[in-house]
Amino acid sequence: KSSSSSSSSSGSSSSFAGYRSPILVIMGHVDTGKTKLLDKIRRTNVQEGEAGGITQQIGATFFPDIALVEQTRRVDPDFEIEVPGVMIIDTPGHEAFNNLRVRGSSLCDMAILVIDIMHGLEPQTVESLELLKKRRCFFVIALNKIDVLYQWNSIPNTCVKDALERQEDFVKEEFNKRLGDIMLQLNSRGLNVALYWENDSPGQTVSIIPTSALTGEGVCDLLYMALHSTQTIMPEKLEVEEELSCTVIEVKNIEGLGTTIDVVLVNGTLREGDQIVLAGIGGPIVTNIRALLTPAPMKEMRVKNDYIQHKKIDTSMGIKISAPGLDDAIAGCELYVCGPDDDLEELKEEVSEGFESILADFEKQPTGVYVKASTLGSLEALLTFLGESNIPVFDVGIGEVHSKDVKKASIMKDKKCPEYAVIMAFDVKVNAEAKKLAEKEDVQIMTADIIYHLFDKFTKYIEQVKESEKTTRRSEAVFPVALKIQKEMVFRQKDPILVGCKVELGQLRLGTPLYAEGKKDQQDKPLVIGRVGGIEKNKKPVEVAREGDQVAVKIEQNTAQSHLQYGRHFDHTSRLFSVISRESIDTLKECFRAEMSDSDWQLVKILKPMFNIA
């Protein structure tokens, strides 16, 4: 094979160390067929018996050149593959991509954006497009699900130009109409697009490759375009370099290994024992590689945790790294190795650079909910939203919900804020142990993949909490009231006292303790004459009477109050007020604010000095 695929590397041919495999990522809206497409690429090769060394790496699948030759020859028999193969990252491209540094990452050389021909551009597609533009990442479009077109005539795994040729005219018409609509949608987003065989300037115009993940039609074209584009447009970028280029794509908890990171090594070498520096939620993480792991060959993959351990790895591939202290590692960040000549503090600074923005403005509250999200991008969006919604956040994390997260959230119960013993999990999985522990510890785990849904769940939950708190604290709540006894409507003068009253201010409720204005008891405190045991309005029992209502009131007394009588200790000249306290006011504020009017609060202000409340 020639040492260069274009004249662009002419001057440096002496130091040319060959090409590495281009790294591809598949992106798109849910249900467009991303995973099916990847499966098809894997299976097409496997089924035809030239699996030729396709390996399932950590977080990626590697297809060596020999496994791709058959595919590319269907499209162009003279095409020569000059790279060792292609690595396709399994991670939903969206996630790892969302976290990548704005200054661009070496993680991905090219993206395949999957669009469903039946649905066109969908929200996540648009988001992916914006992301790709922002990253200036080269990409092609797989226009998937062509087999769904009415009366489409499929021959599995054929080249898409041949597939279109054999269709009836009306099928071609529908294809062209849908293609035209999607091309217009893309044009309106500032993109020039063309079918790949009609694209004369692949650098400026985005190629569209019609595919079917179900029948495999167009899959060979997709692989051909991936290889052809990377070899012709970016050969310098694919030259092997000694300088380390390594990106974290996932943070996972593995039984027996603890928290591990899945990385894609693009260039350079990783060795067991290396001191590595990477970004963490609470700041840079400095640790040492305990083990470099790759999966055992396919046939043995069923054996649990069966990994092969390496002393060093220097070829571009997906690797699992086991090391202490990786709990807070962030997917999407660069990983650095601190060599003997490197300044550790400088590396730590470099790692922190890209992640300061998101969490710099975020202030953890002493009490609040615990937030977990799939990516930094989604965490940022969620924190912004919760901030606007006045929901306090006690701590944050990225990735799957584990038992340790449940333990963290349960701290709120010790802090006497059980309503915040909540994990808001956005677009992340919850493992089985965490679910079990949450049930035991009575920690709520709310999951959703749309921020608003999470907010709705939390709002509904808080309403339920408030309702049950209201029920338990109803007895502590004393609503403010001022009553005028009607002189001619005194029905019973001693326990239980029965009098007719007019509600002058506030609201009268069952259970309210009453004080006779201007009267003191033996300790020189306001004279409490009893509690409201019953209220009748128009001869019917009611639970609440409001300003202006004429009602009959039954006042029940305890043993210490039973000697107090109407006419002897108080009469119609004393107005009756509810007996309030600092605690009862706080209860109204915390639980019953919605049931209080402005004039009710005014009355509270009038009553406070009567009971020496500051």
C-alpha positions as CSV (number, residue, x, y, z in Angstrom):
1,K,0.0,0.0,0.0
2,S,1.2,3.5,-0.8
3,S,2.5,5.6,2.1
4,S,0.2,8.4,1.3
5,S,-3.2,8.7,-0.3
6,S,-2.6,12.2,-1.6
7,S,0.2,14.5,-2.2
8,S,-0.7,16.5,0.9
9,S,1.8,14.6,3.1
10,S,4.7,14.8,0.5
11,G,7.2,16.7,2.7
12,S,6.9,14.5,5.7
13,S,7.1,11.1,4.0
14,S,10.4,10.3,5.8
15,S,8.6,10.5,9.2
16,F,5.4,8.9,7.9
17,A,4.4,6.0,10.2
18,G,1.3,4.8,8.3
19,Y,-2.4,5.5,8.8
20,R,-4.6,4.8,11.8
21,S,-8.2,3.7,11.5
22,P,-10.7,6.6,11.0
23,I,-13.2,6.8,13.9
24,L,-16.8,7.1,13.1
25,V,-19.8,7.9,15.3
26,I,-23.5,7.3,14.4
27,M,-25.9,10.0,15.4
28,G,-29.6,10.9,14.9
29,H,-33.0,11.0,16.5
30,V,-34.3,8.0,18.5
31,D,-36.0,5.4,16.3
32,T,-34.2,6.4,13.1
33,G,-32.4,3.1,13.1
34,K,-28.9,4.0,14.4
35,T,-28.4,0.8,16.3
36,K,-30.0,-1.3,13.6
37,L,-27.7,0.2,11.1
38,L,-24.6,-0.6,13.2
39,D,-25.9,-4.1,13.7
40,K,-26.4,-4.5,10.0
41,I,-22.8,-3.3,9.3
42,R,-21.6,-5.9,11.8
43,R,-23.9,-8.7,10.6
44,T,-23.5,-8.1,6.8
45,N,-19.8,-8.9,7.2
46,V,-20.3,-11.7,9.7
47,Q,-23.0,-13.4,7.7
48,E,-20.9,-13.5,4.5
49,G,-18.3,-15.4,6.3
50,E,-15.5,-12.8,6.0
51,A,-15.8,-11.6,9.6
52,G,-12.1,-11.4,9.0
53,G,-11.1,-10.2,12.4
54,I,-14.0,-7.9,13.3
55,T,-13.6,-7.2,17.0
56,Q,-16.0,-5.9,19.5
57,Q,-13.9,-3.5,21.4
58,I,-14.8,-1.5,24.5
59,G,-17.5,1.0,23.4
60,A,-16.6,0.5,19.7
61,T,-16.5,-2.1,16.9
62,F,-13.4,-2.4,14.8
63,F,-13.7,-3.6,11.2
64,P,-10.4,-4.4,9.6
65,D,-9.7,-3.6,6.0
66,I,-10.1,-7.3,4.8
67,A,-13.7,-7.3,6.2
68,L,-14.5,-4.1,4.2
69,V,-13.0,-5.0,0.8
70,E,-16.0,-7.0,-0.3
71,Q,-18.3,-4.2,0.6
72,T,-16.4,-1.3,-1.1
73,R,-15.8,-3.4,-4.3
74,R,-19.6,-3.6,-4.8
75,V,-19.6,0.2,-5.2
76,D,-16.2,0.8,-6.8
77,P,-14.1,-2.3,-7.9
78,D,-11.0,-0.2,-8.2
79,F,-11.2,1.4,-4.8
80,E,-8.1,0.8,-2.6
81,I,-8.4,0.8,1.2
82,E,-5.3,2.5,2.7
83,V,-6.3,2.5,6.3
84,P,-6.1,-0.5,8.7
85,G,-9.9,-0.5,9.0
86,V,-12.7,1.5,10.5
87,M,-13.7,2.0,14.2
88,I,-17.3,2.8,14.8
89,I,-18.2,4.0,18.3
90,D,-21.2,2.3,19.8
91,T,-22.1,5.0,22.3
92,P,-25.1,7.0,21.2
93,G,-23.1,9.5,19.4
94,H,-25.1,12.3,20.8
95,E,-24.0,11.7,24.4
96,A,-20.2,11.6,24.2
97,F,-20.4,14.3,21.6
98,N,-22.4,16.6,23.7
99,N,-19.7,16.7,26.3
100,L,-16.7,17.2,24.0
101,R,-14.7,20.3,24.5
102,V,-15.7,23.2,22.3
103,R,-12.1,23.5,20.9
104,G,-12.9,20.1,19.2
105,S,-11.8,16.7,20.2
106,S,-9.9,14.1,18.4
107,L,-12.4,11.5,19.3
108,C,-14.3,11.4,16.0
109,D,-13.0,11.9,12.5
110,M,-16.4,11.6,10.9
111,A,-20.1,11.3,11.8
112,I,-22.9,9.5,10.1
113,L,-26.2,11.4,10.7
114,V,-29.1,9.0,10.4
115,I,-32.4,10.6,9.1
116,D,-35.6,8.6,8.7
117,I,-36.8,9.2,5.1
118,M,-40.4,8.9,6.3
119,H,-40.1,11.5,9.1
120,G,-37.4,14.0,7.9
121,L,-35.7,16.3,10.4
122,E,-36.7,15.6,14.0
123,P,-35.7,17.6,17.1
124,Q,-32.7,15.4,17.9
125,T,-31.6,15.4,14.3
126,V,-31.6,19.2,14.4
127,E,-29.7,19.1,17.7
128,S,-27.1,16.7,16.2
129,L,-26.8,19.0,13.1
130,E,-26.1,22.0,15.2
131,L,-23.6,20.0,17.3
132,L,-21.8,18.9,14.1
133,K,-21.7,22.4,12.7
134,K,-20.3,23.7,16.0
135,R,-17.6,21.1,16.1
136,R,-16.9,21.5,12.4
137,C,-17.0,17.8,12.1
138,F,-17.1,16.2,8.7
139,F,-20.3,14.1,8.2
140,V,-22.5,12.3,5.8
141,I,-26.2,11.6,5.9
142,A,-27.7,8.0,5.9
143,L,-31.2,8.5,4.6
144,N,-32.6,5.4,6.3
145,K,-35.7,3.1,6.0
146,I,-35.9,3.3,2.2
147,D,-37.5,-0.2,2.4
148,V,-40.6,1.3,4.0
149,L,-41.4,3.1,0.7
150,Y,-44.6,1.7,-0.8
151,Q,-43.9,-1.4,-2.9
152,W,-40.2,-1.1,-2.5
153,N,-38.5,-4.1,-4.2
154,S,-35.6,-5.3,-1.9
155,I,-32.6,-7.4,-2.7
156,P,-30.6,-7.7,0.5
157,N,-27.2,-6.0,0.9
158,T,-27.1,-4.5,-2.6
159,C,-25.5,-1.2,-3.7
160,V,-28.1,1.6,-3.4
161,K,-27.8,2.8,-7.0
162,D,-28.7,-0.7,-8.3
163,A,-31.5,-0.8,-5.7
164,L,-33.0,2.5,-7.0
165,E,-32.6,1.4,-10.6
166,R,-34.8,-1.7,-10.2
167,Q,-37.7,0.2,-8.6
168,E,-41.0,0.9,-10.4
169,D,-41.4,4.5,-11.6
170,F,-44.0,5.3,-8.9
171,V,-41.6,4.1,-6.2
172,K,-38.8,6.2,-7.6
173,E,-41.2,9.2,-7.7
174,E,-42.1,8.8,-4.0
175,F,-38.4,8.4,-3.2
176,N,-37.5,11.6,-5.1
177,K,-40.4,13.5,-3.5
178,R,-39.3,12.6,0.0
179,L,-35.7,13.2,-0.8
180,G,-36.5,16.6,-2.2
181,D,-38.5,17.6,0.9
182,I,-35.7,16.5,3.2
183,M,-33.1,18.3,1.0
184,L,-35.2,21.5,1.3
185,Q,-35.3,21.1,5.1
186,L,-31.5,20.8,5.2
187,N,-31.0,23.7,2.8
188,S,-33.1,25.9,5.1
189,R,-30.6,25.0,7.9
190,G,-27.8,26.3,5.7
191,L,-26.6,23.0,4.3
192,N,-25.8,22.1,0.7
193,V,-26.6,18.4,0.2
194,A,-26.6,16.0,-2.7
195,L,-26.9,12.2,-3.3
196,Y,-23.3,11.0,-2.9
197,W,-22.9,9.9,-6.5
198,E,-24.0,13.3,-7.7
199,N,-21.7,15.2,-5.2
200,D,-18.8,16.9,-7.0
201,S,-17.5,18.8,-4.0
202,P,-17.7,16.5,-0.9
203,G,-15.7,19.1,1.1
204,Q,-18.5,21.7,0.7
205,T,-21.6,19.6,0.1
206,V,-22.9,17.0,2.4
207,S,-23.4,13.6,0.8
208,I,-26.6,11.7,1.3
209,I,-26.5,7.9,1.2
210,P,-30.0,6.2,1.0
211,T,-29.9,3.0,3.2
212,S,-32.0,0.3,4.7
213,A,-30.9,-1.0,8.1
214,L,-33.4,-3.9,7.6
215,T,-32.4,-5.2,4.2
216,G,-28.8,-3.9,4.1
217,E,-29.3,-2.0,0.9
218,G,-27.0,1.0,0.8
219,V,-24.8,-0.3,3.7
220,C,-21.9,-1.0,1.4
221,D,-22.3,2.5,0.0
222,L,-22.1,3.9,3.5
223,L,-18.9,2.0,4.3
224,Y,-17.4,3.0,1.0
225,M,-18.2,6.7,1.6
226,A,-16.8,6.5,5.1
227,L,-13.5,5.2,3.8
228,H,-13.4,7.2,0.6
229,S,-14.2,10.5,2.4
230,T,-11.7,10.0,5.2
231,Q,-8.9,8.9,2.8
232,T,-9.4,11.8,0.4
233,I,-10.4,14.7,2.6
234,M,-8.4,14.1,5.7
235,P,-5.4,11.9,5.1
236,E,-3.0,14.1,7.2
237,K,-5.4,13.7,10.2
238,L,-5.2,10.0,9.9
239,E,-1.4,9.7,10.1
240,V,-0.2,7.8,13.1
241,E,1.3,10.2,15.7
242,E,3.2,9.5,18.9
243,E,1.5,12.2,20.9
244,L,-1.3,10.8,23.1
245,S,-4.8,11.5,22.0
246,C,-7.4,9.7,24.1
247,T,-11.0,10.5,25.0
248,V,-13.3,9.1,27.7
249,I,-16.5,7.9,26.1
250,E,-18.3,6.3,29.0
251,V,-18.1,6.0,32.8
252,K,-19.4,2.6,34.0
253,N,-19.6,0.7,37.2
254,I,-18.5,-2.9,36.7
255,E,-19.0,-5.6,39.3
256,G,-15.6,-6.6,40.7
257,L,-13.8,-3.7,39.1
258,G,-15.7,-0.7,40.6
259,T,-16.0,2.4,38.5
260,T,-14.2,2.1,35.2
261,I,-13.8,4.4,32.2
262,D,-14.2,3.4,28.5
263,V,-11.8,5.3,26.3
264,V,-11.0,5.6,22.7
265,L,-7.2,5.7,22.1
266,V,-6.6,7.5,18.9
267,N,-2.9,8.0,18.9
268,G,-0.1,7.4,21.4
269,T,0.5,4.7,24.0
270,L,-1.1,3.8,27.3
271,R,0.7,1.6,29.9
272,E,-0.3,-0.2,33.1
273,G,0.7,2.0,36.0
274,D,0.7,5.3,34.0
275,Q,-0.4,8.3,36.0
276,I,-3.4,9.8,34.2
277,V,-5.3,13.1,34.5
278,L,-8.9,13.6,33.5
279,A,-11.9,15.8,34.3
280,G,-14.2,15.0,37.2
281,I,-17.3,16.7,38.4
282,G,-15.6,18.1,41.5
283,G,-12.3,19.0,39.7
284,P,-9.5,17.1,37.9
285,I,-8.9,13.4,38.8
286,V,-5.3,12.2,39.1
287,T,-5.0,8.4,39.4
288,N,-2.9,5.5,38.2
289,I,-4.0,2.9,35.6
290,R,-4.6,-0.4,37.5
291,A,-5.5,-2.4,34.4
292,L,-5.9,-1.9,30.6
293,L,-8.7,-4.2,29.5
294,T,-10.2,-5.4,26.3
295,P,-13.0,-7.9,25.9
296,A,-12.2,-11.6,25.4
297,P,-12.8,-12.9,21.9
298,M,-16.4,-13.1,20.7
299,K,-17.0,-16.8,21.5
300,E,-16.0,-16.2,25.1
301,M,-17.9,-13.0,25.6
302,R,-20.7,-14.7,27.6
303,V,-18.3,-15.4,30.5
304,K,-18.9,-12.6,33.0
305,N,-16.2,-10.0,33.3
306,D,-13.9,-11.9,31.0
307,Y,-11.5,-9.3,30.0
308,I,-8.0,-9.6,28.6
309,Q,-5.4,-7.5,30.5
310,H,-2.6,-5.7,28.6
311,K,0.7,-4.2,29.9
312,K,0.5,-1.6,27.2
313,I,-1.6,-0.6,24.2
314,D,-0.4,1.5,21.3
315,T,-2.9,0.9,18.5
316,S,-6.0,3.0,18.0
317,M,-8.8,1.1,19.7
318,G,-11.5,1.1,22.4
319,I,-10.2,0.2,25.9
320,K,-11.6,-0.1,29.4
321,I,-9.4,1.4,32.1
322,S,-9.7,0.3,35.7
323,A,-8.2,2.7,38.2
324,P,-9.1,4.0,41.7
325,G,-11.1,7.2,42.2
326,L,-13.0,7.3,38.9
327,D,-16.5,7.8,40.4
328,D,-16.8,11.4,39.3
329,A,-15.1,11.0,35.9
330,I,-16.9,12.8,33.0
331,A,-17.6,11.2,29.6
332,G,-16.4,13.3,26.7
333,C,-13.2,14.6,28.3
334,E,-9.7,14.2,27.1
335,L,-7.4,11.9,29.1
336,Y,-3.8,12.8,29.6
337,V,-0.8,10.8,30.8
338,C,1.6,12.6,33.1
339,G,5.1,11.6,32.0
340,P,8.4,12.3,33.8
341,D,8.8,15.6,32.0
342,D,5.2,16.8,32.4
343,D,4.0,19.4,34.9
344,L,1.0,17.8,36.7
345,E,-0.5,21.1,37.7
346,E,-0.4,22.3,34.1
347,L,-2.2,19.1,33.0
348,K,-4.8,19.5,35.7
349,E,-5.4,23.1,34.6
350,E,-5.8,22.0,31.0
351,V,-8.3,19.3,32.0
352,S,-10.4,21.7,34.0
353,E,-10.5,24.3,31.2
354,G,-13.5,23.0,29.4
355,F,-15.6,22.1,32.3
356,E,-15.5,25.1,34.5
357,S,-18.2,27.0,32.7
358,I,-21.0,24.5,33.5
359,L,-20.4,24.1,37.2
360,A,-18.8,27.4,38.0
361,D,-22.2,29.2,38.4
362,F,-23.7,26.2,40.1
363,E,-23.9,26.5,43.8
364,K,-24.8,23.4,45.8
365,Q,-27.6,24.0,48.4
366,P,-27.4,22.6,51.9
367,T,-30.8,20.9,51.2
368,G,-32.3,20.0,47.8
369,V,-32.7,17.3,45.3
370,Y,-29.9,15.1,43.8
371,V,-29.5,15.4,40.1
372,K,-28.1,12.8,37.7
373,A,-27.8,13.3,33.9
374,S,-26.3,11.4,31.0
375,T,-24.0,14.2,29.9
376,L,-22.6,17.5,30.9
377,G,-24.8,19.1,28.3
378,S,-28.0,17.7,29.7
379,L,-26.8,18.4,33.2
380,E,-26.3,22.0,32.3
381,A,-29.8,22.2,30.7
382,L,-31.4,20.5,33.7
383,L,-29.6,22.8,36.3
384,T,-30.7,25.9,34.4
385,F,-34.3,24.7,34.3
386,L,-34.3,23.7,38.0
387,G,-32.8,27.1,38.8
388,E,-35.6,28.9,36.9
389,S,-38.2,26.7,38.7
390,N,-36.7,27.4,42.1
391,I,-36.0,23.8,42.9
392,P,-32.9,23.6,45.1
393,V,-30.1,21.2,44.1
394,F,-28.0,19.6,46.8
395,D,-25.6,17.6,44.5
396,V,-25.1,16.5,40.9
397,G,-23.6,13.5,39.1
398,I,-23.2,12.1,35.6
399,G,-24.2,8.6,34.4
400,E,-26.1,5.7,35.8
401,V,-27.8,5.8,39.2
402,H,-26.0,3.6,41.7
403,S,-26.6,2.6,45.4
404,K,-24.1,5.3,46.5
405,D,-26.3,7.9,44.9
406,V,-29.3,6.7,46.8
407,K,-27.2,6.9,50.1
408,K,-26.3,10.5,49.2
409,A,-30.0,11.4,48.5
410,S,-31.1,9.8,51.8
411,I,-29.0,12.4,53.7
412,M,-31.9,14.8,53.3
413,K,-33.9,12.7,55.7
414,D,-31.2,13.2,58.4
415,K,-31.3,16.9,57.6
416,K,-35.1,16.9,58.4
417,C,-36.0,17.5,54.7
418,P,-37.4,14.1,53.7
419,E,-39.3,15.7,50.8
420,Y,-35.9,16.3,49.1
421,A,-34.8,12.7,49.4
422,V,-35.2,12.6,45.6
423,I,-33.0,11.6,42.7
424,M,-33.9,13.4,39.5
425,A,-32.4,11.1,36.8
426,F,-32.4,12.6,33.4
427,D,-31.8,10.3,30.5
428,V,-29.9,7.7,32.6
429,K,-30.4,4.1,33.7
430,V,-31.0,3.1,37.3
431,N,-29.4,-0.1,38.3
432,A,-31.2,-2.9,40.2
433,E,-29.4,-2.4,43.5
434,A,-30.1,1.3,43.5
435,K,-33.9,0.6,42.9
436,K,-33.9,-1.9,45.8
437,L,-32.1,0.4,48.2
438,A,-34.3,3.4,47.2
439,E,-37.4,1.4,48.2
440,K,-35.9,0.4,51.5
441,E,-34.6,4.0,52.3
442,D,-37.8,5.6,50.9
443,V,-35.9,7.7,48.4
444,Q,-37.8,8.7,45.3
445,I,-36.1,8.1,41.9
446,M,-37.7,10.1,39.1
447,T,-36.6,9.2,35.6
448,A,-37.4,10.9,32.3
449,D,-35.7,11.6,29.0
450,I,-37.5,15.0,28.6
451,I,-36.7,17.7,31.1
452,Y,-40.2,18.9,31.4
453,H,-41.5,15.5,32.3
454,L,-39.0,15.4,35.1
455,F,-40.2,18.7,36.3
456,D,-43.9,17.6,36.1
457,K,-43.1,14.5,38.1
458,F,-41.3,16.5,40.8
459,T,-44.1,19.1,41.0
460,K,-46.7,16.4,41.4
461,Y,-44.7,14.6,44.0
462,I,-44.1,17.8,46.0
463,E,-47.9,18.6,45.9
464,Q,-48.5,15.1,47.3
465,V,-45.9,15.7,50.0
466,K,-47.4,19.0,50.9
467,E,-50.9,17.5,51.1
468,S,-49.8,14.8,53.5
469,E,-47.8,17.3,55.5
470,K,-50.9,19.5,55.7
471,T,-52.9,16.6,57.1
472,T,-50.3,15.9,59.8
473,R,-49.7,19.6,60.6
474,R,-53.3,20.7,60.3
475,S,-53.6,20.6,64.2
476,E,-50.5,22.9,64.5
477,A,-52.1,25.5,62.1
478,V,-54.0,28.3,63.8
479,F,-55.7,30.6,61.3
480,P,-56.2,34.3,62.4
481,V,-59.7,35.3,63.3
482,A,-61.5,38.2,65.1
483,L,-65.0,37.5,66.4
484,K,-67.7,39.8,67.8
485,I,-70.1,38.1,70.2
486,Q,-73.8,38.9,69.5
487,K,-75.2,40.0,72.9
488,E,-78.7,38.6,72.2
489,M,-77.4,35.3,70.9
490,V,-75.8,33.7,74.0
491,F,-77.2,30.1,74.2
492,R,-75.0,28.6,76.9
493,Q,-72.6,30.3,79.3
494,K,-70.4,27.5,80.5
495,D,-68.6,24.5,79.0
496,P,-69.4,23.9,76.2
497,I,-70.1,27.7,75.7
498,L,-72.6,28.4,72.8
499,V,-72.7,31.9,71.4
500,G,-73.7,33.6,68.2
501,C,-70.8,35.6,66.6
502,K,-70.0,37.7,63.6
503,V,-66.6,37.0,61.9
504,E,-65.1,40.5,61.7
505,L,-61.7,39.6,60.2
506,G,-59.8,36.5,59.1
507,Q,-61.3,33.0,59.0
508,L,-62.8,30.8,61.8
509,R,-61.9,27.1,61.7
510,L,-62.6,24.1,63.9
511,G,-60.0,23.6,66.6
512,T,-59.0,27.3,66.8
513,P,-58.0,28.3,70.4
514,L,-59.7,31.6,71.4
515,Y,-58.6,34.5,73.6
516,A,-60.9,37.1,75.2
517,E,-59.6,40.6,74.3
518,G,-58.2,42.5,77.3
519,K,-58.5,39.6,79.8
520,K,-55.6,38.0,81.6
521,D,-55.2,34.8,83.5
522,Q,-53.5,34.4,86.9
523,Q,-50.0,34.4,85.2
524,D,-50.9,37.7,83.5
525,K,-51.0,36.0,80.1
526,P,-53.8,36.4,77.6
527,L,-56.9,34.6,78.8
528,V,-57.6,31.5,76.6
529,I,-61.2,30.5,77.0
530,G,-61.3,27.3,75.0
531,R,-61.2,25.8,71.5
532,V,-63.7,26.0,68.6
533,G,-65.6,22.6,68.8
534,G,-68.3,23.4,66.2
535,I,-69.5,26.1,63.8
536,E,-73.0,26.4,62.4
537,K,-74.1,28.7,59.6
538,N,-77.8,28.8,58.7
539,K,-78.3,25.9,61.1
540,K,-75.9,23.7,59.1
541,P,-72.5,22.6,60.4
542,V,-69.5,24.1,58.5
543,E,-65.7,23.8,58.9
544,V,-64.8,27.3,57.9
545,A,-66.5,30.7,58.4
546,R,-65.1,33.8,56.7
547,E,-65.3,37.6,57.1
548,G,-68.9,38.8,57.4
549,D,-70.4,35.4,58.2
550,Q,-73.0,35.2,61.1
551,V,-72.4,31.9,62.9
552,A,-73.2,29.9,66.0
553,V,-69.9,28.8,67.8
554,K,-69.4,26.0,70.2
555,I,-66.4,26.6,72.5
556,E,-65.1,23.5,74.2
557,Q,-62.9,23.8,77.3
558,N,-60.3,21.6,79.0
559,T,-60.1,21.0,82.8
560,A,-58.0,24.1,83.4
561,Q,-60.5,26.2,81.5
562,S,-63.8,24.7,82.6
563,H,-64.3,27.3,85.4
564,L,-64.4,30.2,82.9
565,Q,-67.9,31.4,82.1
566,Y,-69.5,33.9,79.8
567,G,-70.9,36.8,81.8
568,R,-68.4,36.3,84.7
569,H,-64.9,36.2,83.1
570,F,-65.7,37.8,79.7
571,D,-68.8,39.0,77.8
572,H,-69.9,40.6,74.5
573,T,-67.7,43.7,75.1
574,S,-64.6,41.5,74.6
575,R,-63.8,40.5,71.0
576,L,-62.5,37.0,70.6
577,F,-59.2,36.4,68.8
578,S,-57.4,33.2,67.8
579,V,-54.3,32.4,69.9
580,I,-51.3,32.4,67.6
581,S,-47.7,31.6,68.2
582,R,-44.4,31.8,66.2
583,E,-44.8,28.0,65.4
584,S,-48.4,28.4,64.2
585,I,-47.3,31.4,61.9
586,D,-44.4,29.3,60.5
587,T,-46.8,26.4,59.9
588,L,-49.1,28.7,57.9
589,K,-46.2,30.0,55.9
590,E,-44.8,26.5,55.1
591,C,-48.0,24.6,54.5
592,F,-51.1,26.8,54.2
593,R,-49.9,29.9,52.3
594,A,-52.4,29.2,49.5
595,E,-55.3,29.2,52.0
596,M,-54.3,32.7,53.4
597,S,-55.4,36.0,51.9
598,D,-53.6,39.4,52.2
599,S,-56.1,40.5,54.8
600,D,-55.5,37.3,56.8
601,W,-51.8,38.2,57.0
602,Q,-52.7,41.8,58.0
603,L,-54.6,40.3,60.9
604,V,-51.6,38.1,61.9
605,K,-49.6,41.4,62.1
606,I,-52.2,42.9,64.4
607,L,-52.3,39.8,66.7
608,K,-48.5,39.4,67.0
609,P,-48.0,42.1,69.7
610,M,-50.9,40.7,71.8
611,F,-48.9,37.5,72.2
612,N,-45.4,39.1,72.3
613,I,-44.4,37.5,69.0
614,A,-41.4,39.3,67.4
